[in-house]
Amino acid sequence: MDTTTTTDSKWDRLIRPEYVHGSLYTDEAIFREELEKIWYRTWVYVGHVSEIPNPNDYVLKTIGLEEVIMTRDREGQINLLHNRCPHRGNRVCVKREGNARSFTCAYHGWNFGNDGALKGYPYPSGYPDDKRKELGLGKVARMSIYKGFVFGSLAADGPTLEEHLGPARAALDNVCANSPEGEIELNTGFLQHKVKANWKLLVENETDGYHPQVTHASIFEVAQSGIGPLYNEAADSVTRYFGNGHSELDLRPEFRKFNEPMRWFGTSASRLPDYVSKMNARYGEQKAHEIMVDGVRHVMIFPNLFIAEIQLFVLQPLSVSETVQHVTALQFKGAPDLNRRMRQQTMGSVGPAGFLLADDAEMYERTQAGVAQRNPEWLYLGRGSHRERVEDDGCVIGNVTDDMPSRHLWKHYKSLMEAA
């Protein structure tokens, strides 16, 4: 397929309204450019405040290939620090998580507070002036927290986090509303799954409603979850594009037909009386009923945060053809009975012996191998382009089986890669 013209830009030659070129997933130079123009320029999800609940807690995180230390200092403030000593560049923190008032570089003994300030160094007479105020750990240029979700940006300027999230904020609000205390907690630890695939294949898959009936047919049959029919062209489920790369699979229209709390979770209100009682007390019976019928939405926050009903995924690119998925069970503060079931179901679906993520991982790696082939050069993303529509709030809607989220994701990607 030849779609080029003599006036096309580099990105025009790779991204068309209904086609993308296979090299976007395999070209090392493109991956390096993505790091600079997407991962190091936009807002990236880093972690959740519940991962460092106590003063002096810390956990290692990443922004693209950059390793950062997310800390809660003794004053309770959250900090995002680059894990690099300003003296000779050594990593100052090597443990994945812990509780520490300071970090000491093992190379020359420079010591830094968990707010990043340089506290001291051996043999200070070797420096003509006191360098402590000048040479602290680097801080991530911008940090912002929304409903406990911590985002960082390596760019000093740009849209605010609220502007970046736009209408997708409602999806994060929805997650927290499922807690009787209005907060989630990420306190069960993360599983890590490495796949030999480009990070964008994972982003596209997270709100692709065309594959579940095929890829996950066996687990749907074994689990008898009733979820399979929701991903059907005849279903009222939809795909929604929020803008700025964010999208969701909205299954609520189907759940509302049944009007049964926790059906989305494969259980019933009668099995979780404590949770239902607390939800009623917080929201009132009518509002609580609506929340429990709808459940948690299935949303992708570009470029790396994915929430799938009972789980939270964080995508970490390692190279043009390797990505790590960090996954943990969502936990709703004040809901121990529901949380226990969510942990069990998370292990069953995406744990080491789980079927769901194994299915997806196989598809990621097969696709990565496929796009490395020469012919056909282009991937077609036109399914449903004739029937997408725009809602009053500006969000784009498509059938749940349509390629609409991927089409609009690539438009956003193109705008970021073309930006000065």
Phi, psi and omega in degrees: 000119179254110182242014184272155171230170184291342183260002182293143172278175178305314185282333172298327182284346182250336186230119177244165183308324182235013181219146169229149183277141183300333182294343178298340180259351190234346187277119181298321180295322177295318178301316180296324178290325176299319179304314182288321189264344179242296186294326182257008181235328182264180173283133180234134176293132182251310183184190182235144184301332181291346178285341177229070189287336188250154175306137179077004173289151175211161174209142178278136180223180178223152166234103189064236176266358182277127177270131179232153176256119174267117185238157166242112185284180186294341176273357180089003181278143178273136179230147172241112187243139174289134183274067185207120178293133181287353180281295182233011172087007182291151173291131182266343179233126182241346176273141185296326180202164179167198178225118185207137176281338182207167177234133181245126178291125184286352183277305182232007171083013176294140186239131184236139173291163181284005168261002178098347184290138175285119183267329180177171180208155180293149174052062183297343180294346179286353180245127183294334180229158177289119185262004189296322179285339188268332194237048174282176175296144177294142177254142174304133191306315179223140176227140177214146183239129177235117179052034180092348179275121185263124178243148176228153175224132178279355179266133181290333182235161178144183179300153173290166178298319180298321177293321179296315182288320180055223181297343179293346175303327181298328179291323176289323174301318181298319179302311183293328181295340179283357175264137176298344179248007175074017181221149171257163175227139175246086188230018182254003182085162183247137165273148179237124180240118176263133176234149178271075184203152177292143186300331183288332175298324179289317179301314181296321184293330189296331175238038173262108181269007183274332187272333188304318182297336181262300185298319185256020183303320184292317181290325177298321181290315181293315184285338183050047185279341185077006183280325184312311182297344179290335179261069187220141182301333180275351181285160177273359175299150183225161165262146179225133175252120184274343189104162178056027177090353184272141181208171177209157163261115184259104181266000185301322179303326178286317180296326181291336176299321182276332177057039181243118177304138176069010175299325178300338184258001179075025179217195184220164181298327182295337180272350182230058187297325181293316179298314181298317180299316180291322178295318178298320181294324182280315190253349191086152189298319183293310181295318179299319179300315180297317180297316184286335173288315183289320182070196182273137182282166187249089196232144175246117176261111184295138006259359194216004182248124180232127177243122186236080176059294185243356185229160174234128179248143171236125182266132180234110178287136175253323180201183180299335185232021177220135179218143174252134172256117174264123186229140178216160178282135169295142175228128181266123182301129179086013183228064184297327181291317177291319182300321179300317179291324180293323176296316181296316181291326177297315179297323181289331184261321184233009175288181182304329179252013182284152183271323191298306182291330176298319176302309183296318182300320178297320179292321178302311186288324175295321180292319178300318177294323181291316183290345176284347177284163189271337189215129000284148182291327191255145173258134184266127181235034187269358184302125176081007182297335182281348186235007175288155182216164182250129178281171181300329181275004178092353177286147180264137182242140175219169174298150185298338181263005186273161179276010188307313180301320180293319180301314183284330173301316182290329174297316179294316178305313181301319180295323179290319183287335179273346186296146180293000000 
